[in-house]
């Protein structure tokens, strides 16, 4: 029995935590180097990734079916991957093409091969039914400022969060935590915090908040023309089960100081979230801006600021995960949780529809910024 079939049998005992008939990011394009094998664990399965001679990505089960030797320790000869333990060799379609000690090849000696597409800065993998893997369902990364000529995009790296993916989805769709977790302690006590608004923009589910904030040192670094205060509009856009985009549009305040005036610039932070396991998540973090796009000196301080926020989120989510059971249940929720709860219900509906045999639909690729 193949690795995928083994895992499917185990999943039948418990309801799935994530929809599988969707595209998820498996790696940055830069992580796949020609003639090299790369390993990553996704959806509790060991996978190997490499490139064909044409450069197209290959994603396969990562354990040899003979003695479960990690194939990432093997050797790639063109498009054939040789297991380091006994020399059993597989092609890019998962077929075993050689067993050194015999001429016959058992039908069970094969690798599961997953649909994979390189699009934008990422390698996308489809962990569900291969027959439903339509590349048209991959979200448009140009709409997030990635590869867009009027935006400057940055690769901020890959991170392992030792917390379930849904916790990170909750975090991103809950903008109220920003003021307590990411601002100086006590700042929220001196601010009249805005209400969180939920809306639908096509297929996207968006939570928005807007508020007047003092222009701190970092804000003045980004926008030297800013005055003593700026009016910031925060959006969190749920695009797909594995992709959420955080957007910050910064404005001069209007004359009454109660709304946005002239635009200063917009930053977008696409978060590609791929389950490693039931309680761990790969985060592929990107960042883009539509101002000072030729100023490379601005990249380093922006990355540093983003990493600080990521580190604070990671610590909080891992602390929460340590006190959760197999099901994500909270004792209570508040009004600001509305967006996160709606998205969670949407994901639950996707899982239920998938279990009922429904086909996935196209994501909305429109974007107000890029």
C-alpha positions, 0 to 999 in steps of 0.5 A, a space after each residue: 500500500 502506498 504512503 498516500 493510501 496509508 495516510 488516507 486510511 488513518 484519516 478516516 478515523 478522524 474528521 479532517 482538519 483541513 480541506 485538501 482539494 486546494 492548492 497550497 504552497 510547498 516551497 519557494 521557487 528558489 528552494 528547488 535547485 536543478 539536480 538537487 532533491 529537497 524535502 518537506 513534510 506537508 499534511 503529515 506526509 514526507 515529500 520530496 521536491 525536485 525539478 525535471 530537466 525542463 525545470 518543471 517541479 516534481 512533488 512525490 512521496 518522500 519515503 521509499 516503499 521498500 524500507 521507508 528510507 527518506 528519499 531526500 537522502 537519495 541521488 537524482 540522476 536526471 529525472 530518476 531518483 535513486 534511494 540511497 539505501 538499496 539503489 531502488 530508482 523511481 522516475 518523475 511519474 513515481 514509477 519504479 524503473 530499477 531494483 538492482 537485485 531483481 528484474 521484476 518490479 512489484 506493483 506496490 513499488 511506486 511513489 505517489 506523485 502530486 500535482 505541482 505548479 510553479 506560479 509566482 514566487 512559489 511552488 504550489 502542490 495539490 494534496 487532494 484528488 489529483 483529478 480535480 487539480 486545476 491550475 486555474 484555481 491557483 490564486 493570482 499572486 500578481 494581485 498581491 503585488 508579487 511580480 507586479 511592475 508597480 510594486 516592490 516585492 520581498 521574499 521574507 522566508 519560510 518559518 515553522 510555526 508549532 501551532 495548527 494552521 487554523 490558529 494562524 488563520 484566526 490570528 490574521 483575521 482578528 485585527 484587534 490583537 494588533 494593538 495589544 500584541 504588536 504595539 508598545 504595552 499600554 498603548 491600547 489603553 490610550 487609544 479609542 480602538 476602532 470597531 472591526 468591520 466584516 465584509 465580502 468582496 467577491 469570494 474574499 472575506 475581509 475584516 477591516 479596521 481604521 484608526 488614527 495612530 501617532 507616527 512612530 519612528 518606523 512610520 516616519 522612516 517609511 514616509 518622511 512626509 508624514 506628519 505627527 499622526 497617520 490614518 491607517 486602514 488595516 485589511 485582512 483578506 481571506 483568499 483561500 484555505 492556505 492564503 491570507 493577505 494582510 494590507 496596510 494602507 497609510 494616509 495623512 489624516 483628513 483636516 478633521 483628524 477623523 478619517 483618511 486624507 491623502 494616501 502615503 502608500 500601501 503595504 501588503 503581506 501575503 501569508 501562505 499557510 500550509 499544514 505540516 501536521 495537525 499542530 504545526 504550520 509552514 509559513 511562507 512570508 512575502 511582503 510588497 509595497 507600492 511606494 519607494 519601489 526603487 529604494 533598496 535601502 528600505 528593504 532591510 528595516 522593513 524585513 526587520 519590522 516584519 520579523 518582529 511581528 512574526 516572532 510575536 505572533 509565533 510566540 503567542 500562537 505556540 503558547 495557545 497551542 500548548 493548551 489546546 486539545 484535538 479540537 479547536 474550541 474556545 470558552 468564549 468569543 467577542 465581537 472582534 472575532 466575527 471575521 475569524 469565526 466566519 472564515 472558520 465556518 467557511 473552511 468547515 463548509 469546504 471540508 464538508 463539501 469535499 467529503 460529500 464529493 463537491 468540486 472546488 471553485 475558483 478563488 476571487 483574484 481581484 485586489 484593491 491595491 495591486 
